[in-house]
Amino acid sequence: MTDTGITLSPTHADPQLDGDHERMSHIVLEGWTPKKGDFVSAGNSVVEGMINGTAVKALCGKIWVPGRNPARYGICPTCKEIAEGMGWKVPSA
């Protein structure tokens, strides 16, 4: 996780959805820390999702239960575009 609370997380394959989109790492905004203040949660964390089986939401809008190593997949271009548009530094996968 970075200072902005961004975590990369891969998705589980779902035969009902587009296969290529399923084999990407998505960017999940878990929260952020304002200049003056405590961490503000923006939703479930990827780690929490992996341990408890709870769903997370990517910047691109994809909702899933994480469970794979994100380093094995390329970054979702939509998530990357949104993050870079916000001025965030996107980690390379």
C-alpha positions in Angstrom: 0.0 0.0 0.0 1.2 3.5 -0.8 0.7 6.7 1.1 -2.6 7.3 -0.8 -3.9 3.9 0.2 -3.7 2.4 -3.3 -3.3 -1.3 -3.5 -3.1 -3.5 -6.6 -5.2 -6.6 -6.6 -5.9 -9.2 -9.3 -9.3 -10.6 -9.9 -10.7 -14.1 -9.8 -11.9 -15.4 -13.2 -15.6 -15.3 -13.8 -16.8 -17.1 -17.0 -19.7 -14.6 -17.3 -17.3 -11.7 -17.7 -14.8 -10.6 -20.3 -11.8 -13.0 -19.9 -9.1 -10.4 -20.6 -10.4 -7.9 -18.0 -10.4 -10.7 -15.4 -6.6 -11.3 -15.9 -5.6 -7.8 -14.8 -4.5 -6.2 -11.6 -6.9 -3.5 -10.6 -6.3 -0.5 -8.4 -8.3 -0.3 -5.2 -8.4 3.0 -3.2 -8.5 1.8 0.4 -8.3 5.2 1.9 -6.1 8.3 2.3 -4.5 10.5 4.9 -5.3 14.2 4.6 -2.5 16.7 5.2 -3.8 17.2 8.7 -5.7 14.3 10.1 -6.0 10.6 10.5 -6.4 7.9 7.8 -9.8 8.0 6.1 -11.1 4.7 4.9 -12.6 4.5 1.4 -13.8 0.9 1.7 -12.6 -2.7 2.3 -8.9 -3.3 2.0 -7.5 -5.9 -0.3 -5.9 -7.8 2.6 -9.3 -7.8 4.4 -10.9 -9.1 1.2 -8.4 -11.9 0.8 -8.6 -13.0 4.5 -12.4 -12.6 5.1 -13.7 -13.1 1.5 -15.2 -9.7 1.3 -15.5 -7.8 -2.0 -13.4 -4.7 -2.9 -14.1 -2.1 -5.6 -11.5 -1.0 -8.1 -11.2 2.5 -9.5 -12.7 1.2 -12.8 -15.8 0.1 -10.9 -15.1 -3.7 -10.9 -16.2 -5.4 -7.7 -14.7 -8.8 -6.7 -13.2 -10.8 -3.9 -9.4 -10.7 -4.3 -7.3 -13.8 -4.1 -4.3 -13.8 -6.4 -0.9 -12.3 -6.6 -1.2 -9.0 -8.5 2.4 -9.0 -9.6 1.5 -11.8 -12.1 -0.9 -9.5 -14.1 -0.7 -6.3 -16.0 -2.5 -3.2 -14.6 -6.1 -2.5 -15.8 -5.7 0.4 -18.3 -8.9 2.0 -17.0 -7.8 2.0 -13.4 -4.3 3.3 -14.4 -5.9 6.1 -16.5 -8.1 7.2 -13.6 -5.3 7.1 -11.0 -2.9 9.0 -13.3 -5.7 11.6 -14.0 -5.9 12.2 -10.3 -2.1 12.8 -10.2 -1.3 9.6 -8.3 1.9 7.7 -9.0 0.9 4.3 -10.3 3.1 1.4 -9.2 4.2 -0.8 -12.0 3.0 -4.4 -11.9 
